[in-house]
Amino acid sequence: MIPVNKTHRGFTLIELLVVIAIIAILIALLLPAVQQAREAARRSQCKNNLKQIGLALHNYHDAHLTFPPGTCTQEADTTGVSQANLCPTNIPTLNSGWHGWTWNAYILPFMDLANLYDALEVTSPPLVFIDDIRSGDGNNTARKAEIQQRLETFRCASDPSPTLFDKRAFSRRHVQNSGETANNIEVPLTNYVASHNTNQAAPIASWDCGIYQGRPESFLGVFGLNSKIRIRDITDGTSNTILVGERSYTFEYADGVNHGAGAMFLNGVTATSHNARCAYGSGGINLYLPSASTPSEIPRVYQYSSQHVGGAQFLFADGSVHFLSENIEFTMPAGQWGPVQLPTVDSILESLESRADGNVVGEF
């Protein structure tokens, strides 16, 4: 009996290539869907962060009958002083580049971060906490690590960024352009900045850096230098007024300069060198403008931005969070406006950034 040889037919090269092509097509179809799902989750987390910040701001308002100051010129011991009266009305010798505690430092106790609030010694001037950090061997590692911890509630997961705000460093009284040194400390980075004005920072009444002359009326938003804005001061309505918005670390201008997002705890109190941008936001959304030498430089530095496609998320004064398109109507000023003039509110975004312009805002 002659044995029958059975042959087993395998894949041909063409069939194998067809299978590989089908798998590649499936991956190409599924990968964007997976990425979109991840971005949707990150965007949802960002929205939740802003809602938590909004709740903390309202709890602060309930406790102190005012929103916290945007930045506080606190150069005297204020131990035991009510938080509603933390900021002196006049500091006659406020020098260029000085800094103060910010709105996000004052709401820490209302975000289950009371221990961090105590570690910062917010009831004392910033120089006290910086001196403590630099005490002993000149580098109090344990305390610095506690203060420089990454705070996820103040971060947007869509924006890849370092733990620390590396665009500025803070010495005993000054904001430094350089990074951390033996005398300067970097603070945690945040992607959320307070609504200050419609197109630039206005913390001082004079460009003379040697003299501080407070003009609380010179900002149109909710947070300013030594501000004490109450809900009743938001006459445009809490549902039509921005409290906090996003700023991306990685978003760049056309000339390659990025914002650096924002800083936790500390902010410059003069407009020089853009130091007041550390905690403030104003202007447009995701604006790509030309070089930093243009007249629109200051509005650009303070603007809002995000890594979400098409716009950024904003916390409103009623506690709601809205995604605003980068194409929302916004009028870029022709140049820098001076310290004695107020900007003209003539666009939808500017109206949302202003607490009491009286304009009627439609859909946004």
C-alpha positions as CSV (number, residue, x, y, z in Angstrom):
1,M,0.0,0.0,0.0
2,I,1.4,3.3,-1.1
3,P,1.2,6.0,1.7
4,V,-0.5,9.2,0.7
5,N,1.5,12.3,1.4
6,K,-0.7,15.1,3.0
7,T,0.5,18.6,2.3
8,H,-0.5,21.5,4.7
9,R,-1.0,24.7,2.8
10,G,0.4,27.8,4.7
11,F,-0.1,31.5,4.2
12,T,1.3,33.0,1.1
13,L,3.3,36.2,1.4
14,I,0.4,38.2,-0.2
15,E,-2.1,36.8,2.3
16,L,0.2,37.7,5.2
17,L,0.6,41.2,3.9
18,V,-3.1,41.6,3.6
19,V,-3.6,40.5,7.2
20,I,-0.9,43.0,8.4
21,A,-2.6,45.7,6.3
22,I,-6.0,45.0,7.9
23,I,-4.5,45.1,11.4
24,A,-2.7,48.4,10.6
25,I,-6.0,49.9,9.4
26,L,-7.8,48.8,12.5
27,I,-5.1,50.3,14.7
28,A,-5.2,53.5,12.7
29,L,-9.0,53.7,13.2
30,L,-8.9,52.8,16.9
31,L,-5.9,54.9,18.0
32,P,-7.6,58.3,17.5
33,A,-10.6,57.1,19.3
34,V,-8.4,56.0,22.3
35,Q,-6.6,59.3,22.2
36,Q,-9.9,61.2,22.1
37,A,-11.2,59.2,25.1
38,R,-8.1,60.0,27.0
39,E,-8.3,63.7,26.2
40,A,-12.0,63.7,27.2
41,A,-11.0,62.2,30.6
42,R,-8.3,64.8,31.1
43,R,-10.6,67.6,30.1
44,S,-13.2,66.3,32.5
45,Q,-10.6,66.2,35.3
46,C,-9.6,69.7,34.4
47,K,-13.2,70.8,34.7
48,N,-13.5,69.1,38.1
49,N,-10.4,70.9,39.3
50,L,-11.9,74.3,38.4
51,K,-15.1,73.3,40.2
52,Q,-13.2,72.5,43.3
53,I,-11.3,75.8,43.1
54,G,-14.7,77.5,42.7
55,L,-16.1,75.8,45.7
56,A,-13.0,76.9,47.8
57,L,-13.4,80.5,46.6
58,H,-17.0,80.6,47.5
59,N,-16.3,79.0,50.9
60,Y,-13.6,81.7,51.5
61,H,-16.2,84.3,50.5
62,D,-18.7,82.8,53.0
63,A,-16.1,83.0,55.8
64,H,-14.7,86.4,55.0
65,L,-17.5,88.2,53.1
66,T,-15.1,88.8,50.2
67,F,-13.1,86.9,47.6
68,P,-9.4,86.7,48.5
69,P,-7.0,89.4,47.1
70,G,-5.4,88.6,43.8
71,T,-2.1,89.6,45.3
72,C,-1.4,91.1,48.8
73,T,1.3,93.6,49.5
74,Q,1.9,92.2,52.9
75,E,5.1,93.7,54.3
76,A,4.2,93.9,58.0
77,D,3.4,91.2,60.6
78,T,-0.3,90.5,60.3
79,T,-0.6,87.7,62.8
80,G,-4.1,87.7,64.2
81,V,-5.4,90.1,61.6
82,S,-8.7,89.2,59.9
83,Q,-8.1,87.8,56.4
84,A,-10.6,90.4,55.1
85,N,-8.1,93.1,56.1
86,L,-4.8,91.4,55.4
87,C,-3.4,93.9,52.9
88,P,-2.2,97.4,53.9
89,T,-3.8,100.2,52.0
90,N,-0.4,101.8,51.1
91,I,3.2,100.7,51.1
92,P,5.2,103.9,50.4
93,T,8.4,102.1,49.4
94,L,7.3,99.2,47.3
95,N,10.3,98.4,45.0
96,S,10.3,96.9,41.6
97,G,9.9,93.2,41.4
98,W,8.5,92.7,45.0
99,H,6.0,89.9,45.5
100,G,3.1,89.0,47.8
101,W,0.8,86.1,48.7
102,T,-1.8,85.2,46.0
103,W,-5.4,84.1,45.9
104,N,-4.5,80.5,45.6
105,A,-2.5,80.6,48.9
106,Y,-5.5,82.0,50.8
107,I,-7.9,79.3,49.7
108,L,-5.7,76.4,50.8
109,P,-7.6,75.8,54.1
110,F,-10.8,75.4,52.0
111,M,-9.2,72.7,49.9
112,D,-8.2,70.4,52.7
113,L,-4.7,71.8,52.5
114,A,-4.6,73.6,55.9
115,N,-1.3,72.0,56.8
116,L,0.3,73.5,53.7
117,Y,-1.2,76.8,54.5
118,D,0.3,76.7,58.0
119,A,3.7,75.6,56.6
120,L,3.7,78.6,54.2
121,E,3.0,81.0,57.2
122,V,0.6,82.9,55.0
123,T,-0.3,85.1,58.0
124,S,3.2,86.6,57.8
125,P,5.0,88.3,54.9
126,P,6.5,86.0,52.3
127,L,10.0,86.8,53.3
128,V,9.4,85.0,56.6
129,F,8.7,81.7,54.9
130,I,11.6,82.2,52.5
131,D,13.9,82.9,55.4
132,D,12.7,79.8,57.1
133,I,13.3,77.7,54.0
134,R,16.9,79.1,53.7
135,S,17.6,78.8,57.5
136,G,20.3,76.7,59.1
137,D,22.4,75.2,56.4
138,G,21.0,77.6,53.9
139,N,18.7,75.0,52.4
140,N,16.0,73.5,54.6
141,T,15.4,70.5,52.4
142,A,12.5,69.0,54.4
143,R,10.4,72.1,54.5
144,K,11.2,73.0,50.9
145,A,10.1,69.6,49.7
146,E,6.8,70.0,51.6
147,I,6.1,73.4,50.0
148,Q,7.3,72.4,46.5
149,Q,5.0,69.4,46.3
150,R,3.0,68.9,43.1
151,L,-0.6,70.0,43.6
152,E,-2.8,68.1,41.1
153,T,-5.9,70.1,41.8
154,F,-4.2,73.1,40.4
155,R,-2.9,71.2,37.3
156,C,-4.5,70.4,34.0
157,A,-3.6,66.8,33.0
158,S,-3.7,67.8,29.3
159,D,-0.7,70.1,29.7
160,P,2.7,68.4,30.2
161,S,4.7,70.6,32.5
162,P,7.3,70.4,35.3
163,T,6.3,70.3,39.0
164,L,7.8,73.7,39.7
165,F,7.2,77.1,38.1
166,D,10.6,77.5,36.5
167,K,10.0,80.8,34.7
168,R,10.5,82.9,37.9
169,A,12.1,82.4,41.3
170,F,11.4,84.3,44.5
171,S,13.9,85.7,46.9
172,R,13.1,87.4,50.2
173,R,11.3,90.3,48.5
174,H,11.9,90.1,44.8
175,V,10.8,88.1,41.8
176,Q,13.9,86.9,39.9
177,N,14.1,86.0,36.2
178,S,16.6,83.3,36.9
179,G,15.9,79.8,38.3
180,E,16.4,78.5,41.8
181,T,19.6,79.4,43.6
182,A,20.9,79.6,47.1
183,N,18.9,82.7,47.6
184,N,15.9,82.1,45.4
185,I,13.2,79.5,45.6
186,E,10.8,78.1,43.0
187,V,7.2,77.4,43.8
188,P,4.8,74.8,42.4
189,L,3.3,75.4,39.0
190,T,-0.4,75.9,38.3
191,N,-2.4,75.9,35.1
192,Y,-5.1,78.2,36.6
193,V,-4.8,81.9,36.9
194,A,-7.2,84.5,38.3
195,S,-9.2,86.9,36.1
196,H,-7.6,90.2,36.6
197,N,-8.3,92.5,33.7
198,T,-9.3,92.6,30.1
199,N,-5.9,93.0,28.4
200,Q,-3.0,93.5,30.9
201,A,-2.1,93.7,34.5
202,A,-2.8,96.9,36.4
203,P,-1.4,96.6,39.9
204,I,0.0,100.1,40.1
205,A,-1.0,103.7,39.5
206,S,2.5,104.8,38.4
207,W,5.1,103.2,36.3
208,D,7.6,104.6,38.8
209,C,8.9,101.4,40.3
210,G,10.1,103.1,43.5
211,I,6.7,104.2,44.6
212,Y,3.5,102.2,45.2
213,Q,0.3,104.1,44.6
214,G,-2.6,101.7,44.8
215,R,-5.5,102.1,42.3
216,P,-8.0,99.3,43.2
217,E,-10.3,100.7,40.5
218,S,-7.7,100.1,37.7
219,F,-8.5,96.5,37.2
220,L,-11.8,95.3,35.7
221,G,-11.8,91.7,36.8
222,V,-12.4,90.1,40.2
223,F,-8.8,89.8,41.5
224,G,-6.3,92.6,41.8
225,L,-3.7,94.0,44.1
226,N,-5.0,94.2,47.6
227,S,-8.5,93.6,46.2
228,K,-11.6,92.8,48.3
229,I,-14.2,92.1,45.7
230,R,-17.6,90.8,47.0
231,I,-20.3,89.0,45.1
232,R,-22.5,92.1,45.2
233,D,-19.7,94.0,43.4
234,I,-20.1,91.7,40.4
235,T,-23.0,93.7,39.0
236,D,-22.8,92.0,35.5
237,G,-24.0,88.8,37.2
238,T,-22.0,85.9,38.5
239,S,-23.0,83.7,35.5
240,N,-21.5,86.3,33.2
241,T,-18.2,86.9,35.0
242,I,-15.0,84.9,34.9
243,L,-13.2,84.0,38.1
244,V,-10.3,81.7,36.9
245,G,-9.1,80.5,33.6
246,E,-6.5,78.1,32.1
247,R,-3.0,79.0,31.1
248,S,-0.8,76.4,29.4
249,Y,2.9,75.8,30.2
250,T,3.6,74.5,26.7
251,F,1.6,77.0,24.6
252,E,4.1,79.2,22.7
253,Y,3.9,82.5,20.9
254,A,4.9,82.8,17.3
255,D,8.4,83.8,18.4
256,G,8.9,80.7,20.5
257,V,8.3,82.3,23.9
258,N,5.9,80.4,26.2
259,H,3.8,81.6,29.1
260,G,5.1,79.3,31.7
261,A,1.6,78.7,33.0
262,G,1.3,80.3,36.5
263,A,2.8,80.2,40.0
264,M,1.3,78.9,43.2
265,F,1.4,81.1,46.3
266,L,3.5,84.1,45.1
267,N,3.0,86.9,42.5
268,G,4.8,90.1,41.6
269,V,3.1,93.3,42.8
270,T,4.4,95.6,40.1
271,A,3.9,95.4,36.3
272,T,7.7,95.5,35.6
273,S,9.2,92.6,33.8
274,H,5.7,91.0,33.7
275,N,6.2,89.7,37.2
276,A,2.5,90.2,38.0
277,R,1.6,87.6,35.4
278,C,2.5,84.8,37.8
279,A,-1.0,84.5,39.2
280,Y,-3.1,86.7,36.9
281,G,-4.8,86.2,33.5
282,S,-6.3,88.6,31.0
283,G,-6.7,89.1,27.3
284,G,-7.4,86.5,24.6
285,I,-7.3,82.7,24.3
286,N,-4.5,80.9,22.5
287,L,-3.4,84.0,20.6
288,Y,-0.4,83.5,18.3
289,L,1.1,86.9,17.8
290,P,4.4,88.1,16.4
291,S,7.5,89.0,18.3
292,A,7.7,90.1,21.9
293,S,8.8,93.6,20.7
294,T,5.3,94.5,19.4
295,P,3.0,96.9,21.3
296,S,0.7,94.0,22.1
297,E,3.3,92.2,24.2
298,I,1.7,92.8,27.6
299,P,-1.8,91.6,26.6
300,R,-0.1,88.6,25.1
301,V,1.9,87.6,28.1
302,Y,-1.2,87.6,30.4
303,Q,-3.5,85.8,28.0
304,Y,-5.3,82.5,28.6
305,S,-4.4,79.3,26.8
306,S,-4.7,75.5,27.1
307,Q,-3.7,72.2,25.4
308,H,-7.4,71.4,24.9
309,V,-8.3,71.6,21.2
310,G,-10.1,74.8,20.2
311,G,-10.1,76.8,23.4
312,A,-9.8,76.7,27.2
313,Q,-11.9,76.1,30.3
314,F,-13.0,78.9,32.6
315,L,-14.5,79.0,36.1
316,F,-17.3,81.6,36.4
317,A,-18.4,83.5,39.5
318,D,-21.5,81.4,39.9
319,G,-19.3,78.2,40.3
320,S,-20.0,76.9,36.8
321,V,-17.3,75.9,34.4
322,H,-17.5,76.7,30.6
323,F,-15.3,75.8,27.7
324,L,-14.7,79.0,25.7
325,S,-13.7,78.8,22.0
326,E,-10.4,80.4,21.0
327,N,-12.5,82.1,18.3
328,I,-14.6,84.0,20.8
329,E,-14.9,87.7,20.0
330,F,-12.0,89.5,21.5
331,T,-10.6,92.9,20.5
332,M,-6.8,93.2,20.8
333,P,-5.8,96.7,21.9
334,A,-3.7,98.6,19.5
335,G,-1.0,99.2,22.1
336,Q,-0.3,99.2,25.8
337,W,-2.7,101.3,27.7
338,G,-1.3,103.5,30.5
339,P,-1.8,103.2,34.2
340,V,-4.2,106.1,34.3
341,Q,-6.6,104.8,31.6
342,L,-9.0,102.0,31.7
343,P,-9.2,99.7,28.7
344,T,-12.3,99.8,26.5
345,V,-14.6,96.8,26.9
346,D,-15.8,96.2,23.4
347,S,-15.9,92.4,22.9
348,I,-17.6,89.4,24.3
349,L,-14.5,88.0,26.0
350,E,-13.7,91.3,27.6
351,S,-17.2,91.6,28.9
352,L,-16.8,88.2,30.5
353,E,-13.5,89.3,32.1
354,S,-15.0,92.5,33.5
355,R,-17.2,92.3,36.6
356,A,-19.2,95.5,36.1
357,D,-19.0,96.9,32.5
358,G,-22.8,96.8,32.1
359,N,-22.7,95.2,28.7
360,V,-25.3,92.6,27.7
361,V,-23.6,89.3,26.8
362,G,-25.4,86.9,24.5
363,E,-24.2,83.3,23.7
364,F,-20.6,82.6,24.4
